Structures are given as C-alpha cells and as structure tokens.
Amino acid sequence: MTPTRAAIKLSELLSAWTSVAAADDVLITGICEYSGDCEVGDLFLAMKSCSYVEQAVSAGAVAIVCDETLSQDVQKLALTVPVVAVAKLAAHSRHMIEYFYKQAEISLSTVAVTGTDGKTSVTHLLAQALTYMGQPCGLIGTLGYGYAEQLRPANHTTPGVAKLAREMQRLAGDGCQAVAIEASSHGIEQGRLANTRVDVAVLTNITRDHLDYHHTLENYIAAKAALFFASGARAAVLNIDDEVGKKWHQQLACKIKVVSYSLSDSDADLYVKKVDYHASGTKLLIHMKGQDYPLELALFGQFNVLNILAVAATLVSLGHADEIIADVLSQLKAVPGRMQFIPNQQMVSIIVDYAHTPAALSCALNAVRQHCQGRLTCVFGCGGNRDQGKRAKMGEVASRYADAVVITSDNPRDEIPQAIIDAIVEGCLADTPCTQIVDRQAAIAHAIQHTRANDIVLIAGKGHEKFQLIGRHKIAFDDAHVAQQVLMEAACG
C-alpha cells in the first residue's frame, strides 16, 4: 500500500522541537520551503528569511514555522495564520519533511542522473525504457514532474527537499515503481537530495558550467562528486570517456557496484563496436557484458549514442537482462524538443531541437550533419530582451555549418522582431544563402517546402516549448506541431 499523508496536526509534526498552542494547532496537508511551490493547506518553512512569507500565505499556506532568529520579523507582518518559532530550523527541517511524507515507506527504485550535458535526455529515455519493461517510471527534472505524458511544471531542475518528497509520494500514489531524477550541481550542493535514497547514481560528463555559482571547476566537480561518494548510492554508472568519470571509476570500483560505458573503450562494460548515422536515425552495434547487440535507433547525433549507453548501463545496474535491454532500447523515442525527429513520408528529415546558444547550435548542426546525405537547412531565431551579444555569433554558427539558413522569430518579447533578425544577419557568412522570414510558422513552412529527398531541416531554439512570447502576449506555438501540419499539407498535395 502506498503511503499517504492526507493531513496532520501541526503539534504532532513539531512535537520533538516545540509545543503548539491549541488555537494554532491547525491541520496541514503539505510542507513547502519555497513560496513558488506552496499549495493550499501547506506549512511554509521560513529558515533564512521572512521575505517570502506573505507570498506563501497568499498561495495557501495555513501556518508558518520560522527559525527563532526570524520570529520578531515574522510577527511584525501581522499574518492571519499561526506562526511558530523553532530553534535551528534548518537543521531539523529535513526530519520534519521525512516524517510528514513518510519517506522511509516510499519504495521507489530511484536513479539520479548528473552531468553537464544529457541529464534531461537520459532521464526521459530511462523512464521510457523502464515503463516498457513493466516498471512504470516517473520523472523529476527540467521539463517537469510526473509521468512523461503528464508532467507538472517545474520551478527547479532538482526541487527542494520538501517538493521532492511531495512529488515522489505523488508518483508512488500514481502507481510508479521507479523515478528518474535530474540531479543538478546546485541541487546536490544545497542538499536537496538529502532525504532521498539513491539506488543508482549516473554521470554523463563534466565540462565547465555554472561557474557563476561554483566559482571554480574544482568546486563544480566536488558538488557532483557528493552524489557518488556521500549520498549512499548503491551503484554508479560512469562515462569513462570523461576524465572525471574514469577517475571516479577507479575510486568507486572497490566500494560499490559500478557499470561503465564508452563510445569505444573496450575496457568499459558497455561500448560501441560500430555506428552508422543515416537520414532517419542511427544503427549501432554495442558490446554489453560479453555479447554484441545490433540496435536501430530513431535518434540523432553522437551525444544520443552516449545517452543510450548511459540508459543501457543503468538498466544493467538495476539487474535487467541484456536481451531485454537491447530489445527495449530500439523502441525508445527522442525526448520532446531534444533532437526530435518528425516522422513523414517525404524522404526528408525534420528535426526539432532546443539549441538556443552558439555552442548548442554548433553541436546540433554538427550532429545532424553526420546523418545528412543531402542539403542541411537551419531555421532559428534569438530571444528578445535577452543576450544581444550572441545574435551575430548565432548567425555565424548557423551559416558556417548549414547549407542554407532561414532566420525568424523566437520569443521576440518587447523587441522588434526584424531588429533581432538584422543583428543575427550581421554575423552570417556571405556565401551561405540566408532567408529572413519574421513569422516563425511561415519560416518553417518555407524551409520544408524547399527540401528535396535526403535533405534535413533543423528547427532550432524552442524545442519543447509550447508558446511564442510576442510583446506581452503568450501565444500557443509548437515547432513540432507546425512541422507536422506542413508535412501533412504537402502529402495531401
């Protein structure tokens, strides 16, 4: 039976730390640490500041527990809900959360994936695989929380301790048997996984990132390392093509179960013996635990080969049979908006991807180029009210790596769309055809209508987003859906 906690008296929750007056002894139905996560009936924990207490109450919090050092400031707010002070609240909050959500009784098989790249794709592909294998798997990450088809919006890639506990209890209540969590470096360092039992910790790779927060690469690596060395993880899955992954493999192999993967290193538990990139996906021959398995994948790019290897290695670590793993891998579909292939009958390949920075666009175009036997066209734009310095660079990258470019709008917000396009064009190379079409739907249609057999169109920038921000308006817009409509109209003649 899945544990649930419909409601609990505030006095019961706080009995180990303080008493609660009878008049303040309200029923609470949840706990939140961030006002943005607050739901009606919640207890809000104010540990470091009272700045968001009023927002929490407005969102439905029925009581506030604050650190005793904040008590006077919170009382000055003259709130309409009970306020209780607890000494050293931050040190005790996780125990309150664990007790409320009965976390010790939640028996989800838990996989936490960390790394600079690939967390979203690996978790989504893993959730698909486990669900296909009869082990329904939920997701907690960048694109949302819940089942892949019914994700609730995410405020953080890795939610806080209370939000994570709430979401895992919901998943268990919805029939999930497993959960795949994106473990960001911020989330790990801030202890957001402190209450979560991790069965398998997965490392995709580590490159420079988030140094505005961690300050040095060494600090960034140390934050990631805590998931493997200090979380009590029962098994580790490591990419040994990555320098850090190889080092950790040596350090962890004698402590816990470790499964390694690589694009080519035959010392790894799983590695690629042969790869063939073609117009509708990738053919692989992978070596897994002494046997070779051919795979046909509807996935694009070398990084997706690495993602598949990470998923396969994770399934091995969870004890699944090799033959079943190989069969399931061939059924996996791309993550929405992450190198998402749009099926069609026109002998062209249409791919939707979230790449919206120069580095990401370069990576996406080079990945797609490996599959392209014809002409490669790139449709993209740049966001308004955002980094203006990258616009010309985006134009330079697109025109360098694509055969043709269609520059359009991508959330222009308060800026004039044509002005953004003009800034992009300044960076475009003169010998690459560049078409300017402000209307994104018309731009996608133009690119697809001018394709021939074996061509590829990469529609970049928005990926999974379902809207376009124009001025103050949020307009429904889905790159994949628009591409499908254009293809259907072309098929109907």
Secondary structure, 3 states (H helix, E strand, C coil): CCCCCCCEEHHHHHCCCCCCCHHHCCEECEEECCHHHCCCCEEEEECCCCCCHHHHHHHCCCEEEEEHHHHHHHHCCCCCCCEEEECCHHHHHHHHHHHHCCHHHCCCEEEEEECCCCHHHHHHHHHHHHHHCCCCEEEEECCEEECHHHCECCCCCCCCHHHHHHHHHHHHHCCCCEEEEECCHHHHHCCCCCCCCCCEEEECCCCCCCHHHHCCHHHHHHHHHHHHHCCCCCEEEEECCCHHHHHHHHHHCCCCEEEEEECCCCCCCEEEEEEEEECCEEEEEEEECCEEEEEEECCCCHHHHHHHHHHHHHHHHCCCCHHHHHHHHCCCCCCCCCCEEECCCCCCEEEEECCCCHHHHHHHHHHHHCCCCCCEEEEECCCCCCCHHHHHHHHHHHHHHCCEEEECCCCCECCCHHHHHHHHHCCCCCCCCEEECCCHHHHHHHHHHCCCCCCEEEEECCCCCCEEEECCEEEECCHHHHHHHHHHHHHCC
